[in-house]
Amino acid sequence: MTSRIWKFGDDVDTDQIVPGRYAPYMRPGEDVGQFAFVEARPDFASDARPGDVIVAGRNFGCGSSREYAVDALRRRRVGAIVARGFARIFFRNAVNLGVPLFVSDEIPAAVEDGAAVALDLERGALTSGDAVYRLPPMPDFVADIVHAGGIVAYVRAHGRFPGVSDGVLK
Amino acid sequence: MRPRTLAEQILSHAAGREVSAGELVVVEPDVVMAHDSLTPSIVEIMRTELGVEHVFDPSRVALVIDHVAPAATTGTANAQNLVRRFAAEEGIRLFDVGRGICHQVLVEEGLARPGRLVVGSDSHSTSYGAVAAFGTGMGSTDVALALATGRTWLRVPETIRVHVTGRFRPGVDAKDLALKIGRELTISGANYCAVEYHGLEWLDLPGRQTLASMAVEVGAKAGIVPPSGEVAERFDVPEWLSVDAEAPASRDVVVDLDDLDPQVALPHAVDRVVDLRHVAGTPVDVVFLGTCTNGRYEDLRAAASLLRGRRVATGVRLLVTPASSRELQRAMADGTAASLVEAGAILGPPGCGPCMGRHMGTLGDGDVCLSTGNRNFRGRMGSPEARIYLASPRVAAATALTGRITHPQEVVS
């Protein structure tokens, strides 16, 4: 099965991505991934597959600092999130958990919800319809973390945060 | 040395060197805060994933049980017991059920104070800007790293300056100003930026807390009120912390209070703000007075001034949750709490209450709520088919009296 695009608009907030009622705190022992967009877009919750790509407008992920909003998408193995912009805490959380993020005006304007998509993160390309779109390279700081698999993996491997020389782990 | 914004000054102090907007820096928070909702995941990340057993410095950590307080389920009760065990093992100060909302408690306890960098596991950590601290929210992994290492990384933000002129008209307060700022900047207008609020030397601490709590609702990393007036009187202000008018701002916004009417945020976005008269008469089922934005004694007193000797409209549930045990006790001491209860208010324990739709007043399909909280996203307080309007405590009280969204001056006796 090919991967598909799930397209969203502007200002998708964390209460949409995972409402607080479905937090791991409220539902211990349950996989939060099953609750991704469970109320805001139930077909995502039921049908999203590993490798699918989220494409969105401005300010994706605004609202709460809840990392489980990102974790839910990571558990669903979303291939990447391509948006016109990200809210800052969501951006940090996604980078920290190693979820590839890209800022693009072109791709959200061009692609269709439900369309087949192919992602080539190595080459930095997203293919949908008949077009190949360039994924802008991540800033080095972000790329280092995402390629390590997240900030915990990075810090364990290097004993420090990226881009700085003094060690932080004892 | 070039002029620096308050954010640059505070982050320079936390970095141990002069830093400027745009730089990626490693900084040492003065305080790291975590609450009941996320502490279990934070402990798991710190101990199991990072392999670090103990926090960097327990005297710089605060744990608060506020999000589901008291516990609503076996699961939340077990999680809270885990928080208690962790606090005890590590020697960390724990503010347990009933003490109040993290953002209120940290200010009361002097943990948030002028010039400090405070990192919290909650987006409304911008609240600490009320006492001229740099308060910012982060997710579980960032907080776990901060607890394990005593450090975090930040991009030093540019600053947007809000210049306020005039004074509040009767029936208008800091919540209306905060909503107006949201209207002007929009939900993402301050993304990645710090906001500085000027022209407010006369504004009391509770009003500053209302403002700063809502900085995140325009996307800001921090929302800082300069150390002045009541804050300068009550707290020690470091000599290196002061407004430099020459420091660059990426944007200047002016708000004139002489023109400000009560504001209401419409469902389902915090920046979808209108003058109250456009929605006056909208029937409501629930009025919620509380949260880190408007749960203080001054907010309860403002509401009580309109409700004293009167009754909440039939069919309206007025939920009141004070922001802390101290604010509740202040309200009990002078009859404020009694006035609210006698009018029909349902008084809950200090904490976040129904703000996040987890307990203590969750909304059902079709419910309409007028809330003094800070967020009204679809599904925030319960059913995605409910509708949440945001407004000030006075508007909340007036609305509770009539059962419809009402201008406070219409019910002043």
Interface residues (C-beta under 8 A of the other chain):
Chain A: D11 D13 D15 Q16 P19 G20 R21 A23 P24 Y25 M26 R27 P28 E39 A40 R58 N59 C62 G63 S64 S65 R66 E67 Y68 V70 G85 A87 R88 I89 R92 N93 N96 L97 F141 G150 I151 V152 V155 R156 F161 G163 V164 D166 V168 L169 K170
Chain B: L24 V26 D36 S37 L38 P40 S41 I45 E49 L50 G51 V52 H67 V68 T73 G75 T76 N78 A79 S121 D122 S123 S125 G137 M138 G139 S140 T141 D142 L145 A148 T149 G150 R151 W153 I187 S188 N191 Y192 G219 K221 A269 M356 G357 R358 T362 R375 F377 R378 G379 R380 G382 P384
